[in-house]
Amino acid sequence: MTDQLPTITITYCPGCNWMFRSSWMCQELLHSFGEHIHGVTLVPSKHTPGIFEIHIDEQLVWNRKTDGGFPSATDLKQRVRDIIDPDRDLGHHDKK
């Protein structure tokens, strides 16, 4: 990882009422990775109905359409960890 901290972006469809889900995931990520990321940005999509995507900088972490719905907190934290700090222990969020 470079000296610059990564930014996580959650792009969601406001017409699908996914703002609350997005803000909950934002809270979970900030709680777990707050010191290891620049921040989490929520982006309501004005052009792509049904979108729900999570990126770390330019790298896709989750896509609702290709990943089959929405991530659980555990799945999301594991994917984020695997990109920004693969050696980090997530405690109870890690699979045994």
C-alpha positions in Angstrom: 0.0 0.0 0.0 1.3 3.5 -0.8 1.5 6.3 1.8 -1.8 7.7 0.5 -4.8 6.1 2.3 -7.5 4.6 0.0 -11.0 6.0 -0.4 -14.0 3.7 -0.4 -16.9 4.8 -2.6 -20.4 3.4 -2.4 -22.5 4.2 -5.4 -26.2 3.4 -5.0 -29.6 3.9 -6.6 -31.6 6.5 -4.7 -34.8 5.5 -6.5 -34.5 2.0 -5.0 -34.2 3.6 -1.5 -30.8 2.1 -0.9 -29.4 5.2 0.9 -30.0 3.8 4.4 -28.3 0.5 3.4 -25.4 2.5 2.0 -25.0 4.7 5.1 -25.1 1.6 7.3 -22.3 0.0 5.3 -20.4 3.3 5.5 -20.7 3.2 9.3 -19.5 -0.4 9.4 -16.5 0.4 7.3 -15.6 3.5 9.2 -15.8 1.6 12.5 -13.6 -1.2 11.3 -11.1 0.7 9.0 -11.4 4.4 10.0 -7.6 4.8 10.7 -6.6 2.8 7.6 -8.7 4.7 5.0 -9.0 8.3 3.8 -12.8 8.0 4.1 -16.0 6.6 2.7 -18.0 8.5 0.0 -21.7 7.9 -0.7 -22.7 8.6 -4.3 -26.3 8.6 -5.3 -26.4 7.6 -9.0 -28.5 9.8 -11.2 -27.9 7.8 -14.4 -27.8 4.1 -13.5 -31.0 2.7 -12.0 -30.6 -0.3 -9.7 -26.8 0.3 -9.2 -25.1 -0.7 -6.0 -21.3 -0.8 -6.3 -18.5 -0.4 -3.8 -15.0 0.6 -4.9 -11.7 1.1 -3.2 -10.2 3.9 -5.2 -10.7 2.4 -8.8 -10.9 -1.3 -7.7 -14.3 -2.9 -7.7 -15.1 -4.6 -4.4 -18.8 -5.4 -4.8 -21.4 -5.2 -7.6 -24.9 -6.0 -6.7 -25.7 -7.4 -10.1 -22.7 -9.7 -10.5 -22.2 -10.6 -6.9 -25.9 -11.5 -6.4 -27.4 -8.9 -4.1 -25.9 -7.0 -1.2 -22.9 -8.0 1.0 -23.2 -8.9 4.6 -21.1 -6.8 6.9 -18.7 -9.8 7.3 -18.3 -10.3 3.5 -17.7 -6.6 2.9 -15.2 -6.2 5.7 -13.3 -9.3 4.5 -13.1 -8.0 0.9 -12.0 -4.6 2.0 -9.4 -6.0 4.4 -8.1 -8.3 1.6 -7.4 -5.2 -0.5 -6.1 -2.7 2.0 -4.5 -4.8 4.7 -4.4 -8.6 3.9 -2.6 -9.6 7.1 -5.1 -7.8 9.3 -7.2 -10.0 11.7 -10.9 -9.1 11.7 -11.6 -11.0 14.9 -15.1 -12.6 14.8 -15.5 -11.4 11.2 -12.9 -13.8 9.9 -14.0 -17.3 8.9 -12.6 -20.1 11.0 
